[in-house]
């Protein structure tokens, strides 16, 4: 019994262990870092482990905390189980530390219940591994899957992949790189958080699954995503690529069809926005239906799209490939084999392009490409024979792909290429193996420096070689302080093989002064019988060259030097040691200051400077005539110069433009002051937004007088900037967003946008806490009108001329804390539309208010409570402020010594002027001999106070003199005329405090008189008034009226011909300063509907159910009755006291609503109704066995019907044509005639 229990317990433990374990299979004698009877499990040094391994040979290890190597008694294949804390397996695509047992791992058999923390580089380069597990890995803690299966060329997988929960993953870059056998469905993946998909399927030559429904809205990088994925052909038009900024190489060498390429461009062009400046590569694809969409993307978003061009030709006109050799699905094809292509017409090989032998799946997959134009043996009668420059590989399946445009018929129509993986594929014979090729030469050599950024790399071997079908050339950054990043996935089209030499042309420009690692994957190069070259992953490390600072000059422009000379200006405080290539075949070296060069012939030359050249210094505006400021035309390349300052660098260079697309090294630059001041022809380009200005503190006048500069620089890091004085002064074209700038440390913003004519961008997010000087900040920024009330200006001391001439500005500023401001001279001068409350301002520190509102012609706000106790200057404060009329009697002007022209050309009311003078005269003391200009204002009650100021303090007062109406009341309304705004009030009128008649609210009535018919203009508004003795000004504004009327309202006034919509009616009585505004809605009426609900023969009454109008006119035999209702919904109309025959018509409030008609008769005998009908009539009161006889006007009987039963019978006339029909109802005893009108 004890034995049985122990056995059951053993089974239970092992069953649980098996279900929970991460299980994999390994083959110890495959190549690897451990011995052929060993395996090594790789872990990640940054994780915490505590796991148990069952080695599959009856032994195990417990409490393992990192890498572990196990030795088996016998080499072979073993299944290994791991349980416990094992958060990460880490083979690593970039093995800087040591090699690993990449090829020994054969399969993943079960994921188990391990909680994985990352899958980054998990199975990278495990070229023999497949995933056979059908359970689902626990990826709940995962955010990184980069390089997970990179290089797993035997990964096939299964459909359980589609059920993986990847919802938390943000990085899938390089995940399936060169997984040449993988083609499982993964459309069910939730990739909504993924940000990086670069290189994800690059070289995944079998993958072709529908992933068009993926949510890629968070992805920003798709560079090289499907590069050389030769089978991939899916429509990705539904992808939201709104934030993707990298698509370089995305579809290069992929199997994407032209139809799907068209669909993608059409759909992407319809997204609400795309990133600017994106490069999209689809080199083998042609477009047609997407031409307009493609151009829209290029035009609107400045994309660079590299493809094979437009092709909209009729397929019937295109050259067709009708036969080829080797044949499709051929096997045992020899390794040295000419290629034969048979077309349906004569063709020529006209251009470079790629004829690619791409390979699919497995460790024997080796492929290559070549340009047919260099390999044509013969071309006759539409048959082209090519001799490939390299042999095929043994035991390999090839897919043939042909670029469009290589072959062209006699009419110039191009063969569209071959990009379908199923059209042409074949496999080769097997051969015996032999020793792998050896690398014997490398140019540039490993660890080379000063390597050209456009270098071509040559590899020389000890035997003839060819390109394999798998593997790639990949260029990585090589930075010891950060992880490597892929910068290029080199297309096979850019790799040439000539005998034993491989030439690799990346066709990209690398960054200068940067370290790179160039890596070949195993299987990329092999000898002619298929033996792989196995490279050291670090076989080629290089550092690129420094690049010169390049400029263009025109010697015969005016300057300090002669017409065939130029002088390069330097700064005396810097140390120089530079070389100049003058662009004429000569150069100078070891230069340590200014240098002048003489050319043999005057002209335009490109000058290159290399070495130590910390600063160029024209200083042109401050030192005119001393430099060649007009001779320099452009900056073509910034190069790798380490600049120390750009202060006054190109100042005064009015012919200069910056054409350079690279980024200057500003790491040591703290000042850009006046860098482009006076560069009137500076246009620049979008690369300026990428400048790293994070160390710059001084941006004074950077773009001052750069008249046409208008580039986006919202991306600048301005967090260290302390002064931006005059930065855009007279940059008359500049109007770019700057709201993202961090201006927290800026103290001086004076004249920053002065005379920046076009600038009008939001700045409300700026933190101006540190700013002290805003003098002239928006002076003559004539278009600027943005909200600034969120600014914290508590530390600002100077606001002089801040909005001088800002003639569009009119936003609230009342929330500003201006308590530290001392100078407001001219602050709103000539700000012609500004009229915002400022009553909350505490100006206790202000000393100067001179010219503050001069020519602020709209300003008229209450500022009576301002604390002006420290102000000494008020000259011209309200000069020509024609709208200003406020009581300033509370102002404490005891320290004001200057008031000349204070109110010049301003006309305040006598009442306000009186209050002001009286208030000031009551102050305990005033400054002596003040010259005060009261403008055109007149005095009355302040006469004594005015004289007091003159006599006591020696003031000189200029104003409009005494009011001629002072203390009179000519219209006898009880208001003295000098305070009376309405001097001709009618007798006995009730007036307000201003002497104007009080108009009751109901004295003027405005209402919508009639609605309008659909699509017409027949609505009307009516105005009435009880005020017959006044003249009215009526302004109507709405969808179909913007009209002024000057009329009397002795009778109602109608405004007609109005369409439906909302109207504003403003009615004024000028002589009493009265204005009322009304809002009127003119509705559009609908059609009315109605039907008879009941006909009572006993009471001789009828009722109708109607809808569609508020009012109905009912015509009964010529007598009209009106029925009004509260709504246009269903209502009932009852008609009583009827007799005999009745013709009824019902209309709405407008004739265009249609008409409901009816007719009937009340009789003790037979009645028929309606007699005007579109279908049926009804008969009542007939004798039994009566017959209805219907005749046409020619007397022909057209319908006969026997009436049955009692009550009502219906007669169906719908089959009859429209017209009049005499009708007889006949029985044995009686007959009666009727007239029916069929409509």
Buried (B, 14 or more C-beta within 10 A) or exposed (E): EEEEEEEEEEEEEEEEBBEBBBBBBBBBBBEBBBBBBBBBBBBBEEBEBEBBBBBBBEEBEEEBEEBBEBEBEEBBBBBBBBBBBBBBBBBBBBBEEEBBBBBBBBBBBBBBEBEBBBBBBBBBBBBBBBBBBEBEBBBEEBBBBBBBBBBBBBBBBEEBBBEBBBBBBBBBBBBBBBBBBBBBBBEBBBBBBBBBBBBBBBBBBBBBBEBBEBBBBBBBBBBBBBBBBBBBBBBBBBBBBBBBBBBBBBBBBBBBBBBBBBBBBBBBBEEEEBBEBBBBBBBBBBBBBBBEBBBBBBEEBBBEBBBBEEBEBEEEEBBBBEEBBBEEEBEEBEBEBBBBBBBEBBBBBEBEBBBBBBBBBBBBBBBBBBBBBEBEEEBEEBBBBBBBBBBBBBBBBBBBBBBBBBBBBEEEBBBBBBBBBEBBBBBBEEBEEEEBBEBEEBBBEEEBEEBBBEBBBBBBBEBBBBBBBBBBBBBBBBEEEEEBEBBBBBBBBBBBBEEBBBBBBBEBEBBBBBBBBBBBBBBBBBBBBBBBBBBEBBBBBBBBBBBBBBBBBBBBBEBBBBEBBBBBBBBEEBEBEBBBBBBBEEBEEEBEEBBEBEBEEBEBBBBBBBBBBBBBBBBBBEBEEBBBBBBBBBBBBBBBBBBBBBBBBBBBBBBBBBBBEBEBBBEEBBBBBBBBBBBBBBBBBBBBBEBBBEBBBBBBBBBBBBBBBBBBBEBBBBBBBBBBBBBBBBBBBBBBEBEEBBBBBBBBBBBBBBBBBBBBBEBEEBBBBBBBBBBBBBBBBBBBBBEBEEBBBBBBBBBBBBBBBBBBBBEEBEEBBBBBBBBBBBBBBBBBBBBBEBEEBBBBBBBBBBBBBBBBBBBBBEBBEBBBBBBBBBBBBBBBBBBBBBBBBBBBBBBBBBBBBBBBBBBBBBBBBBBBBBBBBEEEEBBEEBBBBBBBBBBBBBBEBBBBBEEEBEBEBBBBEBBEBBEBBEBEBEBBBBBBBBBEBBEEBEBBEBBBBEBEEEBBBBEBBBBBBEEBBBBBBBBBBEBEEBEBBBBBEBBBBEEEEEEEBEEEBEBEEBBBBEBBBBBBBEBBBBEBEBEBEBBBBBBBBBEBEEBEBEEBBBBBBBBBBBEBBBBBEEEEEEBEBEEBEEBEBEBEEBEEBBBBBBBBBBEBBBBBBBBBBBBEEBBBBBBBBEEEBBBBBBBEEBBBBBBBEEEEEBBEBEBEEEEBBEBEBEEBEEEEBBBBBBBEEEBBEBEBBBE
